Amino acid sequence: MVYVKTTETCNLNCSHCFTSGSKGRKIYFKPKETAEWCNGLDSASCDKAIHFEYHGGEPMLAPMEDIMEFYNITKQHWGDRCTHGITSNLVFKIKDEHLTFFKECITGGYVATSWDPNIRFANEKQRKLWEDNVKMLVAEGLDIKCFISVSKDVVAMDPLEIADYMHSLGIVDISYERLTHNGNATINMDIFPHNRELDDFWMRMHQTTKDHPVSNSFLETVYAKFDKVADTRAGTFCRDCEQKLHTINADGTIAGCPNSAPTDHYGHISQPVPKVRGCFKRMEIIAQELHVRDMRCYSCPVFDICHSDCHQLEWMDDVCPAPKSLMLELAKENKWI
């Protein structure tokens, strides 16, 4: 998977944004050079299929002709072996060229967006524009997935009310994301909930929304650990994100996780693919992700299910960042412990 950041800037200035929002660098990607580097992954990787996710900043701020150039070059090379997705804030006037791109180029017409109370929209006008755009895209036959950053305000809400609100807009899937200490979040520490609050939030969500008509990617990732064919390394619990994805910043630098990509990059699209993938800094980041854990994890009864969760999330006091109470309950129900 490759996150393709078409720009580093945005029309919003969210308090948690890892690219520093509207203060991010006002630059745009080089579509031809970026696409050619991505095509080089075909001979340098065992994976014969690839997913490109247009990202930012706000990806649709880049010139549409540049986005289409990248799309066409990669599609011509990979054919049916590649898929294209997009994560957009949808807080802008959607033009015909945008709608055509969503319908004809985004695989399955599956558009991702974001909603976060009190840390995203600067005013009611922005929120209303977002809602109207979501409803319009749904009416046009597109499926909308909504990412929700779990801030202190979010954990104080009723998970069922959030799911019902998303359902009222026609959104088919929601995915909750934990905050990391990158970009704007480093100067807005008050938005972080305590891990104890997070743990309680996941339990309430499970109890009230597990059968809700809106799919919940976060819960499904946890539930997958206890299926008949258990996927204990699903989602961010896998600890192999740095091995299976790249993020290409708008200036051409290359990193792994998109959250840390603006500062923690290890290569450039001007370099050969094998040199970037085999460089020491990337190997070091992969080793840290795989092996650096809090020692308390090893004595946890659900360690073999959790695997210490995402390596960028931190313990708070004696509470880990994982949905431990939920995993414990499911483990007992499924006779894992």
C-alpha positions as CSV (number, residue, x, y, z in Angstrom):
1,M,0.0,0.0,0.0
2,V,1.2,3.5,-0.8
3,Y,-0.2,6.7,0.6
4,V,0.3,9.4,-2.1
5,K,0.3,12.8,-0.5
6,T,-0.6,15.2,-3.3
7,T,0.1,18.2,-1.0
8,E,1.2,19.0,2.6
9,T,-1.3,21.7,3.2
10,C,-5.0,21.8,3.8
11,N,-8.1,24.1,3.8
12,L,-8.7,23.1,7.4
13,N,-6.5,23.3,10.5
14,C,-7.5,20.4,12.7
15,S,-6.0,20.3,16.2
16,H,-4.8,16.7,15.8
17,C,-3.5,16.7,12.2
18,F,-0.2,15.1,11.7
19,T,0.6,17.3,8.7
20,S,0.0,20.5,10.6
21,G,-3.2,21.4,8.7
22,S,-3.3,24.8,7.0
23,K,0.2,25.5,8.3
24,G,1.6,22.6,6.3
25,R,3.9,23.4,3.4
26,K,2.0,24.7,0.3
27,I,3.6,22.4,-2.2
28,Y,2.3,19.8,-4.6
29,F,3.6,16.4,-5.6
30,K,5.3,15.6,-8.9
31,P,2.8,13.1,-10.5
32,K,5.1,11.6,-13.2
33,E,8.1,11.0,-10.9
34,T,5.9,9.7,-8.1
35,A,4.1,7.3,-10.4
36,E,7.3,6.0,-11.9
37,W,8.8,5.3,-8.5
38,C,5.6,3.5,-7.5
39,N,5.7,1.4,-10.7
40,G,9.2,0.4,-9.7
41,L,7.7,-1.4,-6.7
42,D,6.4,-4.1,-9.1
43,S,9.8,-5.7,-9.6
44,A,11.2,-4.9,-6.1
45,S,8.4,-6.5,-4.0
46,C,6.9,-9.9,-3.6
47,D,3.4,-8.3,-3.7
48,K,1.9,-8.3,-7.1
49,A,-1.0,-6.1,-6.2
50,I,-1.0,-2.6,-4.8
51,H,-3.3,0.0,-3.4
52,F,-2.8,3.7,-3.8
53,E,-4.5,6.1,-1.3
54,Y,-4.6,9.8,-2.2
55,H,-3.9,11.7,0.9
56,G,-2.6,15.0,2.3
57,G,-3.2,17.5,3.7
58,E,-6.3,17.7,1.5
59,P,-5.5,15.7,-1.6
60,M,-8.1,17.5,-3.8
61,L,-6.2,20.8,-3.4
62,A,-3.7,19.5,-6.0
63,P,-4.4,20.3,-9.6
64,M,-6.8,17.7,-11.0
65,E,-4.7,17.2,-14.1
66,D,-1.8,16.2,-11.9
67,I,-3.9,13.7,-10.0
68,M,-5.2,12.2,-13.2
69,E,-1.6,12.0,-14.6
70,F,-0.5,9.9,-11.6
71,Y,-3.7,7.8,-11.9
72,N,-3.2,7.1,-15.6
73,I,0.5,6.2,-15.4
74,T,0.0,3.8,-12.5
75,K,-3.1,2.3,-14.0
76,Q,-1.4,1.7,-17.3
77,H,1.4,-0.2,-15.6
78,W,-0.5,-2.2,-13.0
79,G,-3.8,-2.6,-14.7
80,D,-6.3,-4.6,-12.6
81,R,-3.6,-5.3,-10.0
82,C,-3.9,-1.9,-8.6
83,T,-6.7,-0.1,-6.7
84,H,-7.1,3.6,-5.9
85,G,-8.7,5.2,-2.9
86,I,-8.9,8.6,-1.4
87,T,-9.3,10.2,2.1
88,S,-10.7,13.7,1.7
89,N,-12.1,16.2,4.3
90,L,-14.9,17.0,1.8
91,V,-15.1,20.6,3.0
92,F,-14.9,22.3,-0.4
93,K,-17.2,22.8,-3.4
94,I,-17.2,19.5,-5.2
95,K,-16.9,20.2,-8.9
96,D,-17.9,17.9,-11.8
97,E,-14.3,16.9,-12.3
98,H,-14.1,15.8,-8.6
99,L,-17.3,13.8,-8.9
100,T,-16.1,12.2,-12.1
101,F,-12.8,11.2,-10.5
102,F,-14.6,9.7,-7.5
103,K,-16.9,7.7,-9.7
104,E,-14.6,6.5,-12.4
105,C,-11.2,6.3,-10.7
106,I,-11.7,5.5,-7.1
107,T,-12.1,1.7,-6.8
108,G,-15.7,0.7,-6.0
109,G,-16.7,4.3,-5.6
110,Y,-15.6,4.1,-2.0
111,V,-14.6,7.5,-0.7
112,A,-13.2,8.0,2.8
113,T,-13.7,11.2,4.8
114,S,-13.3,12.4,8.5
115,W,-15.5,13.8,11.2
116,D,-14.3,14.9,14.6
117,P,-16.3,17.1,17.0
118,N,-14.6,20.4,18.1
119,I,-11.2,19.7,16.5
120,R,-12.1,19.8,12.8
121,F,-14.6,22.4,11.7
122,A,-13.9,26.0,12.4
123,N,-17.5,27.0,12.2
124,E,-21.0,25.7,11.5
125,K,-20.7,26.6,7.8
126,Q,-17.9,24.1,7.4
127,R,-19.8,21.4,9.2
128,K,-22.9,22.0,7.1
129,L,-20.8,21.9,3.9
130,W,-19.3,18.6,4.9
131,E,-22.8,17.1,5.7
132,D,-24.2,18.3,2.4
133,N,-21.3,16.9,0.4
134,V,-21.6,13.5,2.1
135,K,-25.3,13.3,1.4
136,M,-24.7,14.4,-2.2
137,L,-22.1,11.7,-2.8
138,V,-24.3,9.1,-1.2
139,A,-27.2,10.2,-3.5
140,E,-24.7,9.8,-6.5
141,G,-24.2,6.2,-5.5
142,L,-20.9,6.4,-3.7
143,D,-20.1,4.6,-0.5
144,I,-18.7,6.8,2.3
145,K,-16.4,5.7,5.1
146,C,-15.8,8.0,7.9
147,F,-12.6,8.1,10.1
148,I,-13.1,9.5,13.6
149,S,-10.1,10.6,15.7
150,V,-10.8,9.6,19.2
151,S,-10.2,12.8,21.1
152,K,-11.2,13.6,24.7
153,D,-14.5,15.0,23.4
154,V,-15.3,11.9,21.5
155,V,-14.8,9.5,24.4
156,A,-17.3,11.7,26.4
157,M,-20.0,11.0,23.8
158,D,-22.4,8.1,23.5
159,P,-21.0,5.7,20.8
160,L,-24.6,4.8,19.8
161,E,-25.4,8.4,19.1
162,I,-22.3,8.8,16.9
163,A,-23.3,5.6,14.9
164,D,-26.9,6.9,14.5
165,Y,-25.6,10.2,13.3
166,M,-23.4,8.6,10.7
167,H,-26.3,6.4,9.6
168,S,-28.5,9.5,9.2
169,L,-26.0,10.8,6.7
170,G,-25.9,7.6,4.7
171,I,-22.3,6.6,5.8
172,V,-21.8,2.9,5.5
173,D,-18.6,2.4,7.6
174,I,-16.9,4.2,10.5
175,S,-13.3,3.7,11.6
176,Y,-12.0,5.0,14.9
177,E,-8.4,6.1,15.1
178,R,-6.3,6.8,18.1
179,L,-4.3,10.1,18.2
180,T,-0.5,10.1,17.9
181,H,2.0,12.7,18.9
182,N,2.6,14.2,15.5
183,G,2.0,17.6,13.8
184,N,-0.6,19.8,15.4
185,A,-1.3,17.2,18.1
186,T,2.1,18.0,19.7
187,I,0.9,21.5,20.6
188,N,-2.7,20.5,21.5
189,M,-2.1,17.9,24.2
190,D,-5.4,18.7,25.9
191,I,-7.2,16.8,23.1
192,F,-5.8,13.4,24.2
193,P,-8.0,11.2,26.3
194,H,-6.4,9.1,29.0
195,N,-6.0,5.5,28.1
196,R,-8.4,4.6,30.9
197,E,-11.1,6.7,29.2
198,L,-10.3,5.0,25.9
199,D,-10.6,1.6,27.4
200,D,-14.1,2.4,28.8
201,F,-15.2,3.9,25.5
202,W,-14.4,0.7,23.5
203,M,-16.4,-1.3,26.0
204,R,-19.4,1.0,25.7
205,M,-19.1,0.9,22.0
206,H,-19.1,-2.9,21.9
207,Q,-22.1,-3.1,24.3
208,T,-24.3,-0.6,22.3
209,T,-23.2,-0.7,18.7
210,K,-21.9,-4.2,17.8
211,D,-25.1,-5.0,15.8
212,H,-25.5,-1.5,14.4
213,P,-26.2,-1.2,10.6
214,V,-23.2,1.1,10.2
215,S,-20.1,-1.1,10.0
216,N,-17.4,-0.3,12.5
217,S,-13.9,-1.2,11.2
218,F,-12.2,-0.8,14.6
219,L,-14.5,-3.2,16.4
220,E,-14.4,-5.6,13.4
221,T,-10.6,-5.7,13.7
222,V,-10.9,-6.7,17.4
223,Y,-13.7,-9.3,16.7
224,A,-11.6,-10.8,13.9
225,K,-9.1,-12.0,16.5
226,F,-11.7,-14.4,17.9
227,D,-13.2,-15.7,14.7
228,K,-12.9,-19.4,13.8
229,V,-9.9,-18.5,11.7
230,A,-8.5,-16.1,14.2
231,D,-6.6,-13.1,12.8
232,T,-4.8,-12.0,15.9
233,R,-2.6,-9.6,14.0
234,A,-5.4,-7.7,12.2
235,G,-5.3,-3.9,11.9
236,T,-2.8,-1.8,13.8
237,F,-2.3,-4.7,16.2
238,C,-0.3,-6.5,13.4
239,R,3.0,-4.6,14.1
240,D,4.0,-4.9,10.5
241,C,2.7,-1.6,9.1
242,E,6.2,-0.3,8.4
243,Q,6.9,-3.4,6.3
244,K,3.8,-3.3,4.1
245,L,3.3,0.4,3.3
246,H,5.0,3.5,2.1
247,T,4.0,7.1,2.4
248,I,5.3,9.5,-0.3
249,N,5.3,13.1,0.9
250,A,4.5,15.9,-1.6
251,D,8.2,16.8,-1.7
252,G,9.1,13.3,-2.8
253,T,10.5,12.0,0.4
254,I,9.4,8.5,1.4
255,A,8.4,7.2,4.8
256,G,6.3,4.4,6.3
257,C,3.4,5.3,8.6
258,P,1.6,8.5,7.3
259,N,1.3,9.9,10.8
260,S,5.1,10.2,11.2
261,A,5.9,10.7,7.5
262,P,6.4,14.5,7.5
263,T,9.4,14.1,9.9
264,D,10.5,10.4,9.9
265,H,11.3,9.7,6.3
266,Y,14.1,7.6,4.9
267,G,14.3,8.0,1.2
268,H,13.3,9.9,-1.9
269,I,11.6,9.1,-5.2
270,S,14.8,10.1,-7.0
271,Q,16.5,7.0,-5.5
272,P,16.1,3.5,-6.8
273,V,13.3,1.5,-5.1
274,P,15.7,-1.2,-3.7
275,K,17.9,1.4,-2.2
276,V,15.0,3.0,-0.4
277,R,13.4,-0.2,0.8
278,G,16.7,-1.6,2.0
279,C,18.1,1.5,3.7
280,F,19.4,1.4,7.3
281,K,16.8,3.9,8.7
282,R,13.9,1.9,7.3
283,M,15.3,-1.3,8.8
284,E,15.7,0.5,12.1
285,I,12.1,1.7,12.1
286,I,10.9,-1.8,11.2
287,A,13.0,-3.3,14.0
288,Q,11.6,-0.9,16.6
289,E,8.0,-1.6,15.5
290,L,8.6,-5.4,15.7
291,H,10.5,-5.6,18.9
292,V,10.3,-2.5,21.1
293,R,7.6,-3.1,23.7
294,D,6.8,-2.1,27.2
295,M,7.9,-5.0,29.5
296,R,4.5,-5.0,31.1
297,C,3.0,-6.3,27.9
298,Y,4.6,-9.7,28.3
299,S,2.7,-10.5,31.5
300,C,-0.7,-9.4,30.1
301,P,-3.2,-12.3,29.7
302,V,-4.2,-11.0,26.2
303,F,-0.7,-10.4,24.9
304,D,-0.9,-13.2,22.4
305,I,-4.1,-11.5,21.0
306,C,-3.0,-7.9,21.2
307,H,0.8,-8.1,20.4
308,S,1.2,-4.7,22.2
309,D,-0.9,-2.7,19.7
310,C,0.5,0.1,17.5
311,H,4.1,1.0,18.4
312,Q,3.3,4.7,18.2
313,L,0.8,4.6,21.1
314,E,2.0,5.2,24.6
315,W,1.2,3.8,28.0
316,M,-0.4,6.3,30.5
317,D,0.4,5.6,34.1
318,D,-0.3,1.8,34.4
319,V,-2.8,1.7,31.5
320,C,-1.9,0.5,28.0
321,P,-3.4,2.1,24.8
322,A,-5.0,-1.2,23.7
323,P,-8.8,-2.0,24.1
324,K,-7.7,-4.4,26.9
325,S,-11.0,-4.7,28.8
326,L,-12.8,-5.5,25.5
327,M,-10.2,-8.1,24.6
328,L,-10.4,-9.7,28.0
329,E,-14.2,-10.0,27.8
330,L,-14.1,-11.5,24.4
331,A,-11.2,-13.9,25.3
332,K,-13.3,-15.2,28.2
333,E,-16.4,-15.5,26.1
334,N,-14.5,-17.5,23.5
335,K,-12.6,-19.5,26.1
336,W,-9.2,-18.2,25.1
337,I,-8.2,-17.7,28.7
